[in-house]
Amino acid sequence: MQVTRLKDARKYPVMKHFDCTPLRLQGADVSPAVNFTVGLTHFLPAGGAERDATPLEKVYVVVEGEVTVITDEGATILGPLDSCYIAPGEARAIENRTNRPASMLVVMPPPPGSAAK
């Protein structure tokens, strides 16, 4: 078993995100997980991610606060313990439209070229 304590979680770079702090909890360069990574992103009010699509599938799980996920199908508000699946190639944007911080788990395959420990 490999434990990552929140106090020891490291920030990692994410493109097209703003007013947020992403922390790697598992996978990539943090643990030997090879099929997925788990990140925790804290979004400030008005923070989010620009509209983008990647070839990687993703699962978002809101753990605190509220985020709005916008896809071609429309906008969906996710609250605590709500989750959504973003398919490979599906464009999405993320917005924290509230005046409170929001935290969201992100589960996805490791980025191409990343190596486990």
DSSP file (Angstrom, degrees, kcal/mol; ACC not computed):
  #  RESIDUE AA STRUCTURE BP1 BP2  ACC     N-H-->O    O-->H-N    N-H-->O    O-->H-N    TCO  KAPPA ALPHA  PHI   PSI    X-CA   Y-CA   Z-CA
    1    1 A M              0   0    0      0, 0.0     2,-0.5     0, 0.0     0, 0.0   0.000 360.0 360.0 360.0 139.9    0.0    0.0    0.0
    2    2 A Q        -     0   0    0      2,-0.0     2,-0.4     0, 0.0    29,-0.0  -0.985 360.0-160.0-124.3 123.2    1.2    3.5   -0.8
    3    3 A V        -     0   0    0     -2,-0.5     2,-0.5    23,-0.0    23,-0.0  -0.826   7.5-164.0-103.8 136.4   -0.3    6.4    1.1
    4    4 A T        -     0   0    0     -2,-0.4     2,-0.3     5,-0.0     5,-0.1  -0.975  15.4-149.1-115.4 115.2   -0.2   10.0    0.0
    5    5 A R    >>  -     0   0    0     -2,-0.5     3,-1.8     1,-0.1     4,-0.9  -0.619  19.2-125.6 -80.2 140.7   -1.1   12.4    2.8
    6    6 A L  G >4 S+     0   0    0     -2,-0.3     3,-1.0     1,-0.3    -1,-0.1   0.876 111.5  58.7 -54.0 -39.0   -2.8   15.6    1.7
    7    7 A K  G 34 S+     0   0    0      1,-0.2    -1,-0.3     3,-0.0    -2,-0.0   0.738 110.9  42.9 -64.5 -21.2   -0.2   17.6    3.4
    8    8 A D  G <4 S+     0   0    0     -3,-1.8    -1,-0.2     2,-0.1    -2,-0.2   0.478  84.4 121.1-101.8  -5.3    2.5   15.9    1.3
    9    9 A A    <<  -     0   0    0     -3,-1.0     2,-0.3    -4,-0.9    16,-0.1  -0.338  55.8-137.7 -64.0 139.1    0.6   16.1   -2.1
   10   10 A R  E     -A   24   0A   0     14,-0.6    14,-2.7     1,-0.1    -1,-0.1  -0.749  12.3-114.0-102.3 145.7    2.5   18.0   -4.8
   11   11 A K  E     -A   23   0A   0     -2,-0.3    12,-0.2    12,-0.2    -1,-0.1  -0.382  32.5-163.8 -66.2 151.9    1.2   20.5   -7.2
   12   12 A Y        -     0   0    0     10,-1.3     2,-0.2    -2,-0.1    -1,-0.0  -0.982  23.7-100.5-137.9 152.8    1.3   19.5  -10.9
   13   13 A P        -     0   0    0      0, 0.0     2,-0.4     0, 0.0     0, 0.0  -0.473  35.1-178.2 -76.7 139.7    1.0   21.5  -14.1
   14   14 A V    >   -     0   0    0     -2,-0.2     3,-0.7     3,-0.1     2,-0.2  -0.999  22.3-127.5-135.1 134.9   -2.3   21.6  -16.0
   15   15 A M  T 3  S+     0   0    0     -2,-0.4     3,-0.1     1,-0.2    35,-0.0  -0.504  85.2  10.5 -80.1 147.5   -2.9   23.5  -19.2
   16   16 A K  T 3  S+     0   0    0      1,-0.2    34,-3.3    -2,-0.2     2,-0.3   0.662  93.9 124.5  63.2  21.0   -5.7   25.9  -19.7
   17   17 A H  E <   - B   0  49A   0     -3,-0.7     2,-0.3    32,-0.3    32,-0.3  -0.798  38.1-170.9-105.0 153.5   -6.7   26.0  -16.0
   18   18 A F  E     + B   0  48A   0     30,-2.6    30,-2.3    -2,-0.3    26,-0.1  -0.996  57.3   9.8-147.2 150.0   -7.0   29.2  -14.0
   19   19 A D  E    S+     0   0A   0     -2,-0.3    25,-2.6    28,-0.2     2,-0.3   0.905 101.7 103.1  48.5  50.8   -7.4   30.2  -10.4
   20   20 A C  E     - B   0  43A   0     23,-0.2    23,-0.2    27,-0.1    -1,-0.2  -0.975  62.5-138.8-151.7 163.2   -7.0   26.7   -9.1
   21   21 A T  E     - B   0  42A   0     21,-2.2    21,-2.5    -2,-0.3     2,-0.4  -0.956  17.7-160.3-128.0 112.1   -4.4   24.4   -7.4
   22   22 A P  E     - B   0  41A   0      0, 0.0   -10,-1.3     0, 0.0     2,-0.4  -0.783   7.3-167.7 -92.3 134.6   -4.2   20.8   -8.7
   23   23 A L  E     -AB  11  40A   0     17,-2.5    17,-2.8    -2,-0.4     2,-0.5  -0.978  18.4-131.6-121.9 132.8   -2.6   18.3   -6.4
   24   24 A R  E     +AB  10  39A   0    -14,-2.7   -14,-0.6    -2,-0.4    15,-0.2  -0.730  28.3 170.4 -84.6 125.3   -1.5   14.8   -7.5
   25   25 A L  E     +     0   0A   0     13,-3.1     2,-0.3    -2,-0.5    14,-0.2   0.787  64.3   1.7-100.8 -38.9   -2.7   12.1   -5.1
   26   26 A Q  E    S+ B   0  38A   0     12,-1.8    12,-2.2     5,-0.1    -1,-0.4  -0.987 101.4  20.9-149.6 155.6   -1.9    8.9   -6.9
   27   27 A G  S >  S+     0   0    0     -2,-0.3     3,-2.5    10,-0.2     4,-0.5  -0.184  85.0  58.5  82.8-175.2   -0.3    7.8  -10.2
   28   28 A A  T 3  S-     0   0    0      5,-0.5    89,-0.4     1,-0.3    -1,-0.2  -0.330 128.8 -15.8  52.6-120.3    2.2    9.5  -12.5
   29   29 A D  T 3  S+     0   0    0     87,-0.2    -1,-0.3     1,-0.1    87,-0.1   0.278 133.9  66.2 -95.9  12.2    5.3   10.4  -10.5
   30   30 A V  S <  S+     0   0    0     -3,-2.5    -2,-0.2     1,-0.3    -1,-0.1   0.805 109.4   1.0-102.8 -36.7    3.6    9.9   -7.1
   31   31 A S  S    S-     0   0    0     -4,-0.5    86,-0.5     2,-0.2    -1,-0.3  -0.927  76.1 -98.5-147.7 168.7    2.8    6.2   -6.9
   32   32 A P  S    S+     0   0    0      0, 0.0    84,-0.1     0, 0.0    -4,-0.1   0.428  72.1 132.0 -75.4   3.8    3.2    3.0   -9.0
   33   33 A A        +     0   0    0      1,-0.2    -5,-0.5     2,-0.1    -2,-0.2  -0.350  29.4 177.7 -55.8 130.3   -0.3    3.1  -10.3
   34   34 A V        +     0   0    0     -7,-0.1    -1,-0.2    82,-0.1     3,-0.1   0.637  68.2  51.8-112.0 -19.7   -0.1    2.6  -14.1
   35   35 A N  S    S+     0   0    0      1,-0.1     2,-0.3    74,-0.1    -2,-0.1   0.587 116.1  10.5 -97.0 -11.0   -3.7    2.6  -15.3
   36   36 A F        -     0   0    0     73,-0.2     2,-0.3     2,-0.0    -8,-0.3  -0.986  55.8-142.5-158.1 162.7   -4.9    5.8  -13.8
   37   37 A T  E     - C   0 108A   0     71,-3.3    71,-1.9    -2,-0.3     2,-0.4  -0.935  13.2-151.2-124.9 154.8   -4.0    9.0  -11.9
   38   38 A V  E     +BC  26 107A   0    -12,-2.2   -13,-3.1    -2,-0.3   -12,-1.8  -0.990  18.4 175.9-128.1 123.8   -5.9   10.7   -9.2
   39   39 A G  E     -BC  24 106A   0     67,-2.6    67,-2.8    -2,-0.4     2,-0.5  -0.875  21.6-147.3-122.0 158.0   -5.7   14.5   -8.7
   40   40 A L  E     -BC  23 105A   0    -17,-2.8   -17,-2.5    -2,-0.3     2,-0.5  -0.987  17.3-166.1-124.2 118.3   -7.5   16.9   -6.4
   41   41 A T  E     -BC  22 104A   0     63,-2.9    63,-2.3    -2,-0.5     2,-0.6  -0.920   8.4-156.6-111.9 127.9   -8.1   20.3   -7.8
   42   42 A H  E     -BC  21 103A   0    -21,-2.5   -21,-2.2    -2,-0.5     2,-0.5  -0.908  13.6-160.8-100.4 118.0   -9.1   23.2   -5.6
   43   43 A F  E     -BC  20 102A   0     59,-3.5    59,-2.4    -2,-0.6   -23,-0.2  -0.873   7.0-144.0-101.8 126.0  -11.0   25.9   -7.6
   44   44 A L  E >   -     0   0A   0    -25,-2.6     3,-2.7    -2,-0.5    52,-0.2  -0.374  48.1 -70.2 -72.3 163.3  -11.2   29.5   -6.3
   45   45 A P  E 3  S+     0   0A   0      0, 0.0    -1,-0.2     0, 0.0    52,-0.2  -0.367 129.1  15.4 -53.2 135.3  -14.4   31.4   -7.0
   46   46 A A  E 3  S+     0   0A   0     50,-2.4    51,-0.1    52,-0.4     2,-0.1   0.464 103.2 127.4  71.8   5.2  -14.5   32.2  -10.7
   47   47 A G  E <   +     0   0A   0     -3,-2.7    49,-2.5   -28,-0.2     2,-0.3  -0.364  25.4 112.3 -81.6 168.4  -11.7   29.6  -11.3
   48   48 A G  E     -BD  18  95A   0    -30,-2.3   -30,-2.6    47,-0.2     2,-0.4  -0.987  58.2 -68.4 167.2-154.8  -12.0   26.8  -13.8
   49   49 A A  E     -BD  17  94A   0     45,-2.3    45,-2.0    -2,-0.3   -32,-0.3  -0.999  41.5-116.7-137.7 136.0  -10.7   25.3  -17.0
   50   50 A E  E     -     0   0A   0    -34,-3.3    42,-0.2    -2,-0.4     2,-0.1  -0.252  50.4 -78.3 -66.1 158.3  -11.0   26.6  -20.5
   51   51 A R  E    S+     0   0A   0     42,-0.1     2,-0.3    40,-0.1    42,-0.2  -0.393  73.1 144.6 -58.3 128.3  -13.0   24.6  -23.1
   52   52 A D  E     - D   0  92A   0     40,-2.0    40,-2.3    -2,-0.1     2,-0.4  -0.979  37.2-147.1-161.7 159.4  -10.7   21.8  -24.3
   53   53 A A        -     0   0    0     -2,-0.3    38,-0.2    38,-0.2    37,-0.0  -0.994  15.6-175.8-133.2 140.7  -10.8   18.2  -25.4
   54   54 A T        -     0   0    0     36,-0.4    35,-3.5    -2,-0.4    36,-0.2  -0.872  38.4-114.9-129.0 164.7   -8.1   15.6  -24.9
   55   55 A P  S    S+     0   0    0      0, 0.0     2,-0.4     0, 0.0    -1,-0.0   0.439  90.2  92.9 -78.5   3.6   -7.8   12.0  -26.0
   56   56 A L  S    S-     0   0    0     31,-0.1    -2,-0.3    32,-0.1    33,-0.2  -0.815  74.3-130.1-102.6 134.7   -8.0   10.8  -22.4
   57   57 A E        -     0   0    0     -2,-0.4     2,-0.3    31,-0.1    30,-0.2  -0.461  30.3-167.0 -73.7 155.3  -11.2    9.8  -20.6
   58   58 A K  E     -E   86   0A   0     28,-2.3    28,-3.0    50,-0.2     2,-0.4  -0.981  20.0-153.7-143.2 151.6  -11.9   11.5  -17.2
   59   59 A V  E     -EF  85 107A   0     48,-2.2    48,-2.6    -2,-0.3     2,-0.4  -1.000  14.3-160.9-124.1 129.6  -14.1   11.1  -14.2
   60   60 A Y  E     -EF  84 106A   0     24,-2.5    24,-2.0    -2,-0.4     2,-0.4  -0.920   7.9-176.9-108.4 134.7  -14.8   14.2  -12.1
   61   61 A V  E     -EF  83 105A   0     44,-2.2    44,-3.3    -2,-0.4     2,-0.4  -0.965  18.6-143.7-130.4 115.0  -16.1   13.8   -8.5
   62   62 A V  E     + F   0 104A   0     20,-2.2    19,-3.8    -2,-0.4    42,-0.3  -0.640  20.6 176.2 -77.4 129.2  -16.9   17.0   -6.6
   63   63 A V  E     +     0   0A   0     40,-2.6     2,-0.3    -2,-0.4    41,-0.2   0.648  67.4  10.1-106.7 -21.4  -16.0   16.6   -2.9
   64   64 A E  E    S- F   0 103A   0     39,-1.6    39,-2.5    15,-0.1    -1,-0.4  -0.974 111.7  -0.2-157.2 143.5  -16.8   20.1   -1.7
   65   65 A G  S    S-     0   0    0     -2,-0.3     2,-0.3    37,-0.2    37,-0.2  -0.459  86.4 -68.9  80.3-150.7  -18.6   23.2   -3.1
   66   66 A E        -     0   0    0     34,-0.3    32,-0.3    13,-0.2     2,-0.3  -0.994  38.4-174.6-149.7 134.8  -20.1   23.3   -6.6
   67   67 A V  E     -G   78   0A   0     11,-2.1    11,-3.3    -2,-0.3     2,-0.5  -0.955  18.9-137.5-128.4 152.8  -18.7   23.4  -10.1
   68   68 A T  E     -GH  77  95A   0     27,-3.3    27,-2.4    -2,-0.3     2,-0.5  -0.947  14.3-159.6-109.0 124.9  -20.4   23.8  -13.5
   69   69 A V  E     -GH  76  94A   0      7,-2.9     7,-2.4    -2,-0.5     2,-0.5  -0.919   7.9-160.8-105.5 124.4  -19.2   21.5  -16.3
   70   70 A I  E     +GH  75  93A   0     23,-2.8    23,-1.9    -2,-0.5     5,-0.2  -0.923  19.3 158.9-111.9 123.0  -20.1   22.8  -19.7
   71   71 A T  E >   -G   74   0A   0      3,-2.6     3,-1.6    -2,-0.5    21,-0.2  -0.663  61.0 -84.8-124.4-177.3  -20.1   20.4  -22.8
   72   72 A D  T 3  S+     0   0    0     19,-0.5     3,-0.1     1,-0.3    20,-0.1   0.729 128.6  59.8 -62.7 -20.3  -21.7   20.5  -26.2
   73   73 A E  T 3  S-     0   0    0      1,-0.3     2,-0.3     0, 0.0    -1,-0.3   0.597 120.1 -96.2 -83.8 -11.5  -24.8   19.1  -24.5
   74   74 A G  E <   -G   71   0A   0     -3,-1.6    -3,-2.6     2,-0.0     2,-0.4  -0.818  52.8 -41.8 129.4-170.3  -25.1   22.1  -22.1
   75   75 A A  E     -G   70   0A   0     -2,-0.3     2,-0.4    -5,-0.2    -5,-0.2  -0.816  45.6-171.4-102.4 136.5  -24.1   23.1  -18.6
   76   76 A T  E     -G   69   0A   0     -7,-2.4    -7,-2.9    -2,-0.4     2,-0.5  -0.995  15.4-141.2-129.3 129.7  -24.4   20.8  -15.6
   77   77 A I  E     -G   68   0A   0     -2,-0.4     2,-0.5    -9,-0.2    -9,-0.2  -0.783  16.2-162.7 -91.0 128.1  -23.9   21.8  -12.0
   78   78 A L  E     -G   67   0A   0    -11,-3.3   -11,-2.1    -2,-0.5     3,-0.1  -0.944   8.6-176.2-111.9 130.9  -22.2   19.2   -9.8
   79   79 A G    >   -     0   0    0     -2,-0.5     3,-2.5   -13,-0.2   -17,-0.4  -0.450  49.7 -33.8-110.1-172.9  -22.4   19.4   -6.0
   80   80 A P  T 3  S+     0   0    0      0, 0.0   -17,-0.2     0, 0.0    -1,-0.2  -0.181 130.4   0.4 -52.5 126.6  -20.7   17.3   -3.3
   81   81 A L  T 3  S+     0   0    0    -19,-3.8     2,-0.2     1,-0.3   -18,-0.1   0.461  97.1 129.5  69.5   7.4  -20.3   13.6   -4.3
   82   82 A D    <   -     0   0    0     -3,-2.5   -20,-2.2   -20,-0.2    -1,-0.3  -0.627  38.3-172.4 -77.8 150.2  -21.9   14.2   -7.7
   83   83 A S  E     -E   61   0A   0     -2,-0.2     2,-0.3   -22,-0.2   -22,-0.2  -0.940  14.7-165.9-141.3 162.7  -19.7   12.9  -10.5
   84   84 A C  E     -E   60   0A   0    -24,-2.0   -24,-2.5    -2,-0.3     2,-0.5  -0.988  17.2-132.1-147.6 156.9  -19.5   12.9  -14.3
   85   85 A Y  E     -E   59   0A   0     -2,-0.3     2,-0.6   -26,-0.2   -26,-0.2  -0.933  13.7-159.7-109.4 130.0  -17.7   11.0  -17.0
   86   86 A I  E     -E   58   0A   0    -28,-3.0   -28,-2.3    -2,-0.5     3,-0.1  -0.960  19.1-138.4-110.4 117.9  -16.0   12.9  -19.8
   87   87 A A    >   -     0   0    0     -2,-0.6     3,-2.2   -30,-0.2   -33,-0.2  -0.293  34.5 -81.5 -72.9 156.5  -15.4   10.7  -22.9
   88   88 A P  T 3  S+     0   0    0      0, 0.0    -1,-0.1     0, 0.0   -31,-0.1  -0.368 119.8  13.4 -55.2 132.8  -12.1   10.8  -24.9
   89   89 A G  T 3  S+     0   0    0    -35,-3.5     2,-0.5     1,-0.3    -2,-0.1   0.359  91.6 136.4  81.7  -6.3  -12.3   13.7  -27.3
   90   90 A E    <   -     0   0    0     -3,-2.2   -36,-0.4   -36,-0.2    -1,-0.3  -0.634  52.0-132.8 -78.2 123.7  -15.3   15.3  -25.5
   91   91 A A        +     0   0    0     -2,-0.5   -19,-0.5   -38,-0.2     2,-0.3  -0.514  35.2 164.6 -75.7 142.3  -14.9   19.0  -25.2
   92   92 A R  E     -D   52   0A   0    -40,-2.3   -40,-2.0    -2,-0.2     2,-0.3  -0.990  24.9-158.7-153.2 155.4  -15.6   20.5  -21.8
   93   93 A A  E     - H   0  70A   0    -23,-1.9   -23,-2.8    -2,-0.3     2,-0.4  -0.940  13.8-147.7-128.7 156.4  -15.1   23.6  -19.7
   94   94 A I  E     +DH  49  69A   0    -45,-2.0   -45,-2.3    -2,-0.3     2,-0.4  -0.988  16.6 178.7-127.3 135.2  -15.2   23.9  -15.9
   95   95 A E  E     -DH  48  68A   0    -27,-2.4   -27,-3.3    -2,-0.4     2,-0.9  -0.999  26.6-150.2-137.5 136.1  -16.4   26.9  -13.9
   96   96 A N        +     0   0    0    -49,-2.5   -50,-2.4    -2,-0.4   -49,-0.2  -0.890  23.6 175.3 -97.2 100.7  -16.8   27.7  -10.3
   97   97 A R        +     0   0    0     -2,-0.9     2,-0.2   -52,-0.2    -1,-0.1   0.278  49.6  86.3 -91.7  10.0  -19.6   30.1  -10.5
   98   98 A T  S    S-     0   0    0    -32,-0.3   -52,-0.4     2,-0.3    -2,-0.1  -0.484  83.4-119.3-103.9 175.6  -20.0   30.5   -6.8
   99   99 A N  S    S+     0   0    0     -2,-0.2    -2,-0.0   -54,-0.1    -1,-0.0   0.143  91.5  77.0 -98.5  17.3  -18.4   32.7   -4.2
  100  100 A R  S    S-     0   0    0    -34,-0.1    -2,-0.3   -56,-0.1   -34,-0.3  -0.934  89.4-101.3-124.1 149.4  -17.0   29.7   -2.3
  101  101 A P        -     0   0    0      0, 0.0     2,-0.3     0, 0.0   -57,-0.2  -0.288  35.7-154.3 -62.5 155.0  -14.0   27.4   -3.1
  102  102 A A  E     -C   43   0A   0    -59,-2.4   -59,-3.5   -37,-0.2     2,-0.4  -0.980   4.0-155.4-132.1 146.1  -14.8   24.1   -4.7
  103  103 A S  E     -CF  42  64A   0    -39,-2.5   -40,-2.6    -2,-0.3   -39,-1.6  -0.977  13.1-178.6-125.6 137.0  -12.7   20.8   -4.7
  104  104 A M  E     -CF  41  62A   0    -63,-2.3   -63,-2.9    -2,-0.4     2,-0.3  -0.997  22.0-136.6-140.1 132.0  -12.9   18.1   -7.2
  105  105 A L  E     -CF  40  61A   0    -44,-3.3   -44,-2.2    -2,-0.4     2,-0.5  -0.669  19.1-158.9 -80.5 141.1  -11.2   14.7   -7.7
  106  106 A V  E     -CF  39  60A   0    -67,-2.8   -67,-2.6    -2,-0.3     2,-0.5  -0.985   8.0-173.8-124.6 120.1  -10.0   13.9  -11.2
  107  107 A V  E     +CF  38  59A   0    -48,-2.6   -48,-2.2    -2,-0.5   -69,-0.2  -0.962  25.1 134.3-115.0 125.0   -9.5   10.3  -12.2
  108  108 A M  E     -C   37   0A   0    -71,-1.9   -71,-3.3    -2,-0.5   -50,-0.2  -0.974  57.1 -77.6-159.0 166.2   -7.9    9.7  -15.6
  109  109 A P        -     0   0    0      0, 0.0   -73,-0.2     0, 0.0   -74,-0.1  -0.308  63.4 -89.1 -64.2 157.8   -5.3    7.6  -17.4
  110  110 A P        -     0   0    0      0, 0.0     3,-0.1     0, 0.0   -83,-0.0  -0.379  50.7 -96.6 -66.2 148.8   -1.7    8.9  -17.0
  111  111 A P    >   -     0   0    0      0, 0.0     3,-2.1     0, 0.0   -83,-0.0  -0.329  53.0 -86.1 -61.4 148.2   -0.6   11.4  -19.6
  112  112 A P  T 3  S+     0   0    0      0, 0.0     3,-0.1     0, 0.0     0, 0.0  -0.288 115.5  20.5 -55.4 137.0    1.3   10.0  -22.5
  113  113 A G  T 3  S+     0   0    0      1,-0.3     2,-0.2    -3,-0.1     0, 0.0   0.348  91.0 128.7  86.1  -6.7    5.0    9.7  -21.7
  114  114 A S    <   -     0   0    0     -3,-2.1     2,-0.4     1,-0.0    -1,-0.3  -0.535  44.5-151.7 -80.6 151.9    4.6    9.8  -17.9
  115  115 A A        -     0   0    0     -2,-0.2     2,-0.1    -3,-0.1   -81,-0.0  -0.962   9.7-126.4-125.6 140.4    6.3    7.1  -15.9
  116  116 A A              0   0    0     -2,-0.4   -87,-0.2   -84,-0.1   -82,-0.1  -0.369 360.0 360.0 -73.9 162.7    5.3    5.6  -12.6
  117  117 A K              0   0    0    -86,-0.5    -1,-0.1   -89,-0.4   -88,-0.1   0.490 360.0 360.0 -63.0 360.0    7.9    5.5   -9.9
